[in-house]
């Protein structure tokens, strides 16, 4: 009966793999107009592993320039338009009759007609930040029409265009390079190393109860483990692979499309980056070895799947990609890794089942054990932490403690597990509030790697100060009573802006960050664009429709996340 079950499972897996292979081979029929008319150079690929998310599009470098025309991929209508100091910055979304939506982000500006719409919305809502969904057909566009100009807005590290293709139904991103494009790629993925993991009690790798990283080298047209080491293991192990990809004529590190692992020629694990929903993107922290990323910077993609990783990108054996070693038996591991263009890299190695199974493990019997499938509550010295089910990707063993601290307003640091543990959902960290603690500027913080407090928000709830966090670590209470810095930059003599097209204002905060700002000219709300990367507000005078020649009064109010407010009030001429 067991043999029949395994055979049925393997058959289903093979059918699945065949379907995936067919999907890779036969690209979708839709052929869109490429959004830039320069020779395309990719600086970020679809599905590439980023901080806390899979990359949802294609980054196309604009060679350090901004203001390049951005073209509509096909006929359609603008379904959404947005502007923000963060994230995508200025962005346009177009729905197409093909059933796809294309997204163009980090823009410098919009086409004239869209720019007029955005400006009207910003004044209507009295906010630079807008996110407007438009009725179908309100703004129709033609294939190849200029809809915007490339830029560096939002959370962008340099001038480029972020381009996405999504299934309109469900807004599920798919790889823009799965369609015909002018992007060239004849470079195979580069395998830098593998990592072996002990995953059960008594498991050893070369006699030790710890993970082991093994570098990989390339010679004779193939990848090999460096020095061809002998590897022995007992118990249940997992494997991960350190791999990146490049595009033709580019040294920008990008992501791969698929990973296939066979053990003794049996399908064990398969990963295919064929699209994902945004609500699943944080599962990237389970997909990788999060602790390794935090400690060394290496991005190891695990070839086994945690119990509470639910993203639909895998197929695996009945052990979720884990391998049970058998004493005296040789296990042949075979990796095949592809990019979206079909370039392939492979790696083979052997692991021998050790004949001696360790009966002990180095487990701290004093550590807390958290069942990731259930809620968890812990309280000590009136400090408490509340964790929902499936906040973690697997059961957690660690420590939660309270210690004294002279830098914390409460006199304590609340240590919740370890920062190398990935967290999927927010959990609550609660500090007791005594009558002696002033609430003025009180806020939560978490210690970084240099033991420096970083803002973590929080608020008073009843008799507690509650911080909601998606990282583990050392929490404390600090006080921020310093208002933001606010002053005119490069101001002309006597504030005479007659010969200038814009006004620049310095805006920065030393800890909690800017929560809100409002700008008024002669008592009327005026549009100032916030660039947090440059710590400045920018007012293009042409975007202030009521501004006339003459003398004016300006008032700017800025508030940080701790509630501290600063006001700039002065006169200028234009």
Secondary structure, DSSP 8 states (H G I E B T S, - for coil): -HHHHHHHHHHHHHHHHHHHHHHHHS--S-----S-SS---EEE-TT-EETTEE--SEEEE-TT----EEE-SSSEEEEEEEE-SSTT-EEEEEE-TTSEEEEEEEEEEE-HHHHHHHHHHHHHHT-S-EEEE--TTSSEE-TT-EEEEEB--SS-SSSEEEEEEEETTTTEEE-GGGS--S-------EEEEEEEEE-STT--BTTBSS-EEEEEEEETTEEEEGGG---EE-SEEEEEEEEEB--TT----B--SEEEEEETTEEEEEEE---B-GGGGGGHHHHB-HHHHHHH---EEESS--TT---S-EEE-TTTT-EE--TT-EEEEEEEEE-TT--EEEEEEEEEE-S---S-----TTSEEE-TTS-EEEEETTEEEEE-TTSSSS-EEE-EEEEE-SSSTTSEEEEES-TTS--SS-EEEEEE--TTS--TTEEEEEE-TTS-EEEEE-EEETTEEEEEESS-EEEEEEE-----EEEEES--GGGB-TT-SEEEEEEE-SSS-EEEEEEEETTEE---EEETTTTEEEEEGGG-TT--SSEEEEEEEEEETTS-EEEEEEEEE-
